[in-house]
Amino acid sequence: MMIKYAVVGAGRISQQAFLPGVGQSTNSKVTAIVTGDRDKAARLAEFHAVGQIVGYDRYDALLRSSDVDAVYIALPNHLHADCAVRAARAGKHVLVEKPLATNEQDALAMIAAAREAGVFLMTAYRLHNEPGTVAVLEHIRNGAIGRPLFFQSVFSFQAPQENHRLKAASWGGPLQDVGVYCVNAARHIFAEEPIEAMAMARRPTDDPRFCEVDASVAALLRFPSGGLAQFVASFGAGAVDNYRVVGTAGDLELDPGFRFETATRLRLRRDGEVSETQFPQTDHFSAQVEYFSDCIKAGTPPEADGEEGLADLRALVAIETAALTGQPQTITTRPRARHPTPDMVRVPPVTDRRLVF
């Protein structure tokens, strides 16, 4: 049985990653593209053998049909909630890009709609299905570095001009776009929810890209056990994506650590010895959709559910407020019982077959 997806939003992430990823999967297929650009969608539909192109004005009609079982929402952040709630109420499962929403009220509405309809809402944390990421968590669980104490991370690149991630109206910015990866990694490494946030931001006046959003955000999160997580997220620096965890008995690094274009590499240091593991490069989006489709077919709720997305959203809002006010912000999120585990890992091969324009 193949789970049938509608791709909502035919932008770069759908073109570059999701559509090719589904093509690599064994249990999923895209049967419709929902977009406002029919010409672009026609080219994508022909390339990926997608049967339907639907405008946003026909989205609800598509949801009422049996042509799709689930939707993948890859729209600007402020549009996630509306499309997700409508899909859930129509009885469709929902996979939505992160951040889950732009505010807690919308996130709670998405979670409630899915719960009331008896469908699954999954936040698109592709790294939860990636072998290197899960290996880090397994090392920590097995005491490889003792008790984790400090988390440090940088995720940065030069954002192109005229990107919706540079627009305040869509809650764009480096914190929301790439800082969410750092927050999510730290939460699972400490296996706790942060309780306090402090932050500073930089917005240069001589770069037209940053008229509406910050170029860089530096954040500090405190966890109940005393763990500290520091990270910098930036749209105006060289391409770096890594993190390091220091424990009472050693440390480990994942570098590269976040991007889907490169394979992760783990370095573990303890008692004067250093070991390295190079993980295979996998198709993150294929792994993610395979996992979600497995959950749908088995009737098993996904680990990265709506509450997972809400936990990160609360931390992001606290960090943003701390940067704006200069004051520490309290975070209140209930502990989560589930974290990424080896049974969630999928290792589909990567593909070069994609159409990007």
C-alpha positions, 0 to 999 in steps of 0.5 A: 500500500502506497500512502498518497501525498499532496505537496502544498507549496511548490517552492525550493524545498519541495523541488530540491528535496521532498519530491525527489525524496518521495521518488526514492521511497518504497511506500509513498507517492505524490499524487497532487501538487497544490500551488498558485503557479500552475506553469511551474507545477506543470513542469514539476508534475511532468518530471515527477509523474504527478497526476494532479495540479490544484490551485489553492482555491481548489485545496478543500475539494482535493482534501474531500477526495480520495486522491490523497491520504496525507499532505506535506506543507512546505509554505511560508511559516505563517501559512502552516496553521490554516492549511494544516487545520483544513487538512486534518478536519478533512481526515488527512494526515499532515506533515508540516515543515518547521517551525510548526507555526508562528505562535502557540495558539496556532500550534495548539489549534493544529494539534487539536484539529488532528486529535479531534479528527483522529489523524496524525500531525508530524513536524518535519524533523528529518534528522530524527530518521538520520543515522548520525543524529540518532547515534549521538543520542545512543552514545549519550544514553549509553554513557559514552561521555558521562553526563552531558553538561554543555551543548555548543552549535553553529548553523550558518550560511549566506541567505540569498536576496529575495527569499521569503525567509527574510520576510518578517510577515512570514516570521522569517529569520535565522532563528526560526529557519536554522536555529530550530535545528539547534534547539531540537538537538539540544532538547533531545541530547539533554532529554529535557525541556529548557526552562530559561532562555537568554539571547542577543541578535545582530542586524547590520544596517549596511546589508539590504537583506536584513531590513526585516529580520536579524542576520544572526542570533546567539542564544543560551538555554538552561535545562533543569539538570543544569545543562547549558546549550549555546548556539548561533544561527545566522543568515549572514556568515559562512556555511557551517553546521555542527554541534559539540556536546561536552560531558563529565567524561568526554565529548562528541562532535557531529560535523557536518551535523544538520544539512541534508546535502552532506553526510554526518560525521561523528567524533568521540573523545574520551580518556585520551582516545579519539574515534571517528564514524563517517555515516552514509549519506542518506536521502533525509526526505525519503527517510522522513516520508517513509517513516511517516507513511510507516506510522500511518499504515501501522496506526502508530503515532509519529515521535515528532508529533505536533507536541514536539513542534510546539516544544521547539516553538515555545523555545524559539518564542522565548529566545526571540523575546529575550533578544528583543528585551534583553531579559531572560525568559522562562519556558514552560513545557512538559517533559516528553517521554519520546525521543528519536530511537534507532528503529526510526532510522531509514537509510534510502540512497540519495538521488540526483534526479531533481528539477529545481528552478 
